[in-house]
Amino acid sequence: MWLIIGISLRLANLTAKPPWTDEFSTLVFSLGNSFLEVPLDQAIAPDILLQPLQPQPAANIRDVWAHLSHETNHPPLYFVLAHWWMQLFPTQESLVSLWGARSLAAIFGAASIPAIYTLSWLSFRSRLVGHLAAAMMAVSPYGIFLAQEARHYTLAILWVIASLGCLVITTRHIKNRTQLPIWVAISWVGINALGIATHYFFALTLCAEALVLIVLAWQHQAGAKFSLLFSHPWRRLYAVAVGTFVAGAVWLPIFLHNSYGSKLTDWIQQPRVGFAWLSPIFQAFAAWITMIYLLPVEAPQLVIVIASGLVMLMFLIWAAPILVRGLKFQLQQSENRLMTQVLAGVVVGAIALFFIFTYFLGIDLTRGARYNFVYFPAVIVLLGASLAVCWHSPKKLMKRTSEEIAKWREIRKSKIDPRNFGRITGKKAVILIWLMGFFSAVTVICNLGYQKYYRPDLFAQLIQQTSQVPVLIATTQITHVHIGEMMGVAREFKMQNSRFSDILFLLAHQDQDPNTSTIALANNLKTLPRPFDLWLVNFHAPIAEEVKECVANTQSLPLVNGYDYKLFHCKKD
């Protein structure tokens, strides 16, 4: 049932939102095409700009890897799978199918529902915890946000779940001081290798797991002889660590050789001043909340935005004590304490790594909510475990031992008793939390939350409504990200069959000297017949003198996400 709900939500309105730059990266490289084929520094027609989105019958996985390794900083596994998958779908206006590309991520996202059930059962030996975790994974707005993009994060989540499963099995063997089965060790190395081959940030999951194991080793050493760290199951665990290190190290030369890598990550390495030092904290907190619920805080109507924010705040005040109480109760159960600590340790360890990268290495990982995939499954399992405590009524818990009854009464008397915050408890509270998640999923599907960073559909509509003469859209180009920004606009005009022949694009290349973009713009303005409208879009270079010969637009125009623009009317002499 949860799988049906989850896959239905993930496939709903799958192509209603336009693709953005990262998705264009997936589309182009998965086809075995290259962004380098797009002409720079000259006005080109939309069809030429969109050529990398056209499937080539002769392209194969060698082409996928060749272009991927030279033009971006991602490992190839997902792109290879997408290459085969997208061949199953017909083209749209001669372009690759967006539904086909996104559906692969949606299917992997839906597969995480039975996977999280398995991990939850493995961790707590409870079908109830498994069902509740699967139910929350099915409607998680964060999970649906990742599943509705043609990107590799949902496949990476599956590897995270599998790796955590191996960690849970290993933890039990450490506790019981028994030999780790060879099949678990080999599977764990294979899973970790596939995870790194899907996304390099999977290494953060491995680091968080390593921190948990180091704590377990310290506890082991503190309570017994040091020699136990070289007995079962530690020796095979060291072999797993070595195998995983080798599997990750093979990608290091490729990553370092890629000259595009630093340019593509400039956006998370921006300097901070003043209150900007606090922004990572708020960004991280927002990402944590949206793993569970998210109302239409990005709706166009201000009233809806304010109302949604207030409801989310009140819901947090009500639900947080319930969830904290559930985790505290699990920590007090002898059979569940260790697994709760291990999964919580993975979450805390990963978050700590995020802030270390942010504040000490100058790489703000909190700016990309999607990077939280490295610990997202552990959060969902802990959520299921917490809700399982809430699901049981006090009467059912009274059937437990006298020691457990005393613990329950102690928790009931504490300040975190949810009755201090509202009368809704037990099964009703769990159902309400799930319904909140369901409405949050609908929010994401309707693009009222986790909106796309770029809205080429709105920008294309604005151009169509504003310009009555031919149009030149000019932007500065540094990486393929900027090509993708213009591809989104060109694709919208092609899909709408609107004024397609009246549009030209100029990708003014810029390396170290911004004036190179200025010169390219000036040269093209001299050759184009007038009249035409010049739209400078995300143009980060000095304005050419030739632009000043055109008339700047004085009409008030709306803001568009991802497109900072200026309009000039270039009339006949």
N, C-alpha and C positions, 0 to 999 in steps of 0.2 A: 504493500500500500504506500509506504513512504517513497519507494522507488518510482511508482507511478506519479505521485504528486510532484516529486522532485524533477523528474524528466519533463513533465508537462509544463512546469514553471520555467524551466531552462530553455525550452523550445518556443515558448510563447513570445510573440513579437520579436523574433530573433533578428529580423532584418529591418525592424522599424527605425533603429538608430543607425546613423551613417558610420562607416568605419573611420577610425582616426589613425594617426601616423604610425603607431606601433603595430596596428593591424595591417596596414599597408606593407610594413616590413615582413610580416608573416606571409602575406599573399604573394609578394614578389619573390622572396627567397624560396618559398615552398614550391613555386612553379619552376624553379631552376633559372629564373631570370635575374637581371642585375639593374640596379639604379644607375650604374655608370653609363648605360646606353642612352640616357636622357640628355639631349643637347643642353649645354649651359651657355649663358651670355648671349642668347639670341631668342627672339620672339618665336614661339612655336605654337602650333595648333594643339587643341586638347587631345586629338587622337595620337599625336606623337608623344605627349606626356603620359598617356595611358597605355602605351605599348607594353611596358613591363607587366601589366595586369592581364595580358593576353596569353593563354596557354600555348606553349610551343610543343608540337608532337615529338620533336627530337630530344627534348630536355629529359634528363634522367637525374638520379640521386647524386651522381658525381658533379653535375652542374649545381645542384642544391648546395653541396658542401663547398665547392670551389668559390661561389659567390658569397656564401655565408661567412666563410673563414676570412675573407678579405675585406668585407664591407660592414661587418657588424661584430658584436662581442657576445654572441650566444652560441652554445653548443648545438649540435645538429639533430638530436633524436626526434624532437617534436616536428621539426620542419620536414624530415624525411617521411614520417608518418602522414603528415598533412599533404605531402606531394602525392602519395598514393591515394589518399582519401579523396582529394579534390578532383581527381580524374573520373570519379564516379558521377559527377554532376554536370549538367549542360551549362554552357556559358550564358551570361546575361548581356545582351548587346555586345557580343564578342568578348566580353570581359569575364574573368573567373567568377564563379558563383559565390556570393557572400554568404548565402545560407549554407552552402556546402562547407565553406571554411569555418564558420562559427559552430556548425553542428558537431564537429569533432570535439571541440572544447566542451560543448554542452554534454555530450555523451560521457566524456571522461569525468565531468562534474557530477553527473548522475551516478556514475559508478562509485563515486566516493561515499554514497549513502550506504549500500551494503558493506562497503569496506570499513566504514566507521562503526557499523554495527558489530562487525567481526572484531575490530580492535577493542571496542568497549567490552564485549563479552570476554575477550581474552584477558583484559585487564582486571575486571571485577567479577567475572564468572556469574554475570547477572543478565538475563534476557531483558529485564526491565530497563536497566541502564543502556543496553544496546538499542532497544526500541526508542527510548527518549533521545539518545544521541543521534540516531538515524532521523528521527522526526525533526530535530532542530537543524541538522545538516540539510534536510530537504528544503527548508524554507529560509535558511540563513541568507540575508540580503547580501552579505559579503561573498558567500559562495556563489550566489546567482550572478553577481556582478562579474566575477572571474569567469564563470561558465558561459557568459553571453559575449565574450570577446574571442576573436580568432588569435589566441595567444596560448602559451604553453603552461600556464600556471595550474590548471586543473590536472594535467598529467603529473606535474611535480607534486601536487597534493597527494596523489595516489602513492607515489614513492615515499612521501613523508609518512603516510599511514603505515605502509609496509615496513619501513625502517623502525618506526615506533613499536610495531608489533614484535619485531626481533628484539628490541630493547626490553620490552616487557617479559618476553620468554627468558632472556638472559638474566634479568633481574631476579627472577624466581630461582634460576639455577645458582646464582650467587648467594641468595638467601639460604638455599638448601645445601649449598656446597656440593653440588653434583656436576657431573660433566656436561658441558654444552654440546648437544648433538652436532655432528659434523654437517648435517644438512642445514641446520640453522646458521652455522658460521658461513658456509658457502653461499646460502641464499642472502644473507645480510650483506656480504661483500658485493654480490651481483646487484642487489637492490640499490645500494649506495652508488655503485658505478653508473647505473641507469639514471639515478636521480641527478648526479652531477652532469651527465650527458644531456639532461633535459634543461637544467638551469643551474648556473654556477652558484647561485645563492642557496642552493640545497646544502652547500657546505656549512651554512649557518645552523641548519638542523643538526648536522653531524657534530658541530662544535658544542651545541647545547646538550646533545646526548653524551658527549665526552665529559662535559662538566659534571653531569649527573653520575656517571660511572666513577669519576675521580672522587666525588663525595662518598660514594659507596665503598670505594677502596680505602679511603681514609677511615671510615667507620669500621671496616673490616680489620684494618691494621691496629686500630685503637683497642679493639676488643679481643684480639688474638695475636698470634705470632706473625711476624712480618713475612715469614716463609709461605704463609697461606696465599699471598698475592702471586705466588708462582705455582700454585696448585690448581686443581679443577675449580671453577671453569675458566680461570684467568688466563691460562696459557693459550687456549683457543681464542679468547677474547683479544689477546695481543695480536694473534694472527689476523683476526678480522680488522684490527686497526691498521696493520701494515698493508693488508690487501686494499683497504679503502684508500689509504694514503697514495698508493701506487696508482689506483684507478683515477684519483683526482689529479695527481702530478702530471699525467700524460697530457692534460689540457693546458698546463701552465705555459709551455713554450708558444702554443698557438695563441693563447690569450695575450701574452706579452708582445708577440710579433704583430698583433693587430694594431695598426696605427690609428684606426678610427675609434678605438675603445674610449680614449680619454675625452674625445669630442662628444661622443654620445652620452657621456655621463656628466657633462658640465652642469646639467640642471640640478644635480644633487650635491654639487660641490660649491655652491654659491656662498660668499662670505656673509656673516651675520653681524648686525650691530643693534644695540639697544634691546627693545622688546623681542626682536627676532630670535634672541637666545632662548626665549620661552616657547616659541612656536612648535619645536619638536615635541614638547610635552603634550600640548593640545592636539597636535596631529596624531600622535600615538593614541591618546585617549579616545579620539573620535573613531579611529580604526577599530579599537577594542569594542566600543559600543555597537558598531555596525556589524559585528560578527553575529549579533543577536537580533537587533532591531534597528529600523531606520524608517522614519515617516517622511512625507514629502517636504523636506526642508529646502529643496531646490525648485519648488513650484514657482511659476511666474507671479502668482498673487501673494503679496506681502502678508495678508491676513492668514493665509494657509501656512506660510512659512513660520510665522510667530506661533500660531496654534499648535503646529507640529512640534516645534521646539519645546513648548510648555508641556505638552503631553509626554514627550520623551523624557523630560526632566522628572516629571511626577512618576512616570513608570520606573525610572532608575531608582528613585528614592524608595519606592515600594518593593521592587524586585531584588535590589542588591542585598538587603538583609536575609531574604529567603535563600539566595544562592550561597551567601557566606555561611549561613547556618548549615546548609547541606554539606558543604565542603568540610566544615569543622566536625560534623557528625561522622563523615567518612574517615577523617583522620583519627577519630577516636575508636574506630572499629579495627580490631587486630588483623582481621583478614583483608581489609582494604587500605590500611594505613600506608603500606609501602608503595603500592601502585599510585595512590593519590599523591604521595610525595614525589615519586619519579616523574609523573606527568606534569605536576606543578613545577618541578625543577626544570623540566624542558622549557616550559613557558617562561619562567622567570629568567632562566639562562639566556634564552633567545632575546628577550626584551633587553636584558643587560647588554648583550652584544650590539643590539641596535643603537643603544645610547652611547656605547663606547665608540662605535663608528661615527656617530653623529657629533659628539662633543670633543673627542680626542683625536680623531683622524680626519675630521672635516668633511665626512661623507654622510649627508643627512638621509639615512634610509627611511626615516619616518615620512618623508615627502611622498613616497610611493606606497600607498596603502596596500597595493597588490603584493608587496614584498613580505607581508605578514603571513603569507602562505607557509612559511617555514615552521610556524608553530600553531597555525589555525586548527589542524585536527586535534591536537592535544587540548585546546580550549573547548572544543565541542565535546570531547569525551568527559572532561571534568564537568561540563555543563550537564551532561546526561546523568552523571553520578550524583550531582547536587540535586537535580530535579527528582531523582529516584527517591531520595530521602523525603522530599516534600510530598511525593505521590502517596506514600504510605500514611495512613491516618494513625493517630496516637493509639487507637485500639489495636491495630495490627502490630504496632511496635511493642505493645504490652505483652505480646506472646513471647518476647525474647527473654534472655536471661535477666536475673536481678541486677547484675552489673550494668548491662546495656540499658535497663530501665532507669537506673540511677543517672547514667550519663544523659539519657534523653530528658529527664526531668531537670537536670542542671542546665541543659541548653535551653529548655523552654522558659526557665526563669531568667535567662540572661537578657541583656539589653537588645540583643539582635533578634528577639522573638518577633516574627512578622506581624503578630497581632498588635504590636505597638504601632504599626504603620497601616493597618487595614484589616478588615475582617475576612478577606478572601485568602484562604490557605488550602493546603492539601491538593486534591485532584483539580479543584477549580482554579487554583493558582497556576498549576502546570498547564492546564488548557488555555488559560488567558495568556501566558507567556508564549505558548505555541501560536495562538491566534495573532498575537502581536508580530511574531516572526512572519506569519503568512501575509499579513497586510504589508509588512515591510518588503517582502518579496515582490508583491504587486507594485509597490512604489518604485523599485528598481526596474522592473519590466516596463513600466510606463515612463521611464526616464525622468522621474521626479526626485530621484536620489541616485547617487553615484553616476551623475551625468557624465557624458563623454566630455573629455577635455576640449575637443574641437567640435564645432557645429558648422561644417561646410554646407549643410542643407539650408541653414538660416542665411549664411553669407551669399550663397548662390541666389536665393530668393531676393535678398536685398539688392544685389546687382541687377537682377532682372527688373525689379520695380523702379530702380533709380536711373539706370543708364539707358538712353534711347538710341545711342550710337554705338559703333564697335568699341570693344573694351580691350585694354591691355592690363593684365594683372602682373605686377612685378614684386618679387621678393628676394631677399638675400638668401643665398644657399651656402651652407657650410657642410652639412651631412645629409644623408637621405631622409632624415626627419623633416627637413624643410621641403624636400620634394614631395613627401607624403602629404604635407599640409595643402599643397596645390593640387595633388592628385584627388584629394577629397572634393575640392570645388569642381574640378573637371569632370569627375565621375557623376556628381549631382546634375550638372548640365546635360551629360550624356543620357542619364537615366530618365530625365524629364523631357528629352528631345527639344530643348528650349534654347534658341539662339546659339546653337553649338558652333556655327560657322563664324559668328561675330566675335568670338573670344580668342585672345592670344595670351600666352603665359611667358614670362621672362624670369628665368632662374639666374640671377646675377651672382656668380660665384664669388665667395669671399674666403680668403685664407687668413693671412696675418694683417694685411692692409685693407681696411674698410673701403678705401677709395677705389679698389678694383670693381666693387659693385656699382659705385657711382659712375665710373667710366663706362661700364657695360650698359647701364641704363641710358646714359647720354647718347651713346652710339646708336642704340635702337630707336630712341625718340627722333633722331634726325632722319631716319629712313622710313618711318611709318607714315602712310597717307592720313591726312586729317579730314574731318574731325574724328576724334576718339576720346574715350574717357580713360584716364590713367588711375588705376587703383594700386597704391603702394601698400602692400600687405606684409606685416611683420618685416618691414624694410629697415634694417639696422645699419645704416650708412649715411654719409652726408648727402643731402639732396642736390642733384645735378642742376646746373644753371639752366639747362633746357627745360627742366620741370617748372621753373619760375616763369617761363613764357606762357604756361597754361594757367587757367583760372582756378584757384582753390575753391572747393565747394564750401558754401556757407550754410547749407541746409543742415538741420539737426538730424543725425542718423543714429540708429540704435547700436548698442554694443553687441558684439557677437563673440561667444567663447572661442578662444584660440586664434582670433583674427583681429589684430590691431591694425587699423587701416586709415588711410587718408585718400581722399578723392580729388582729382584735378580734371577739369574739362579742357581738353586741348582742341581748340577751334581752328578753323581755316584762317590763313593769314589774311 
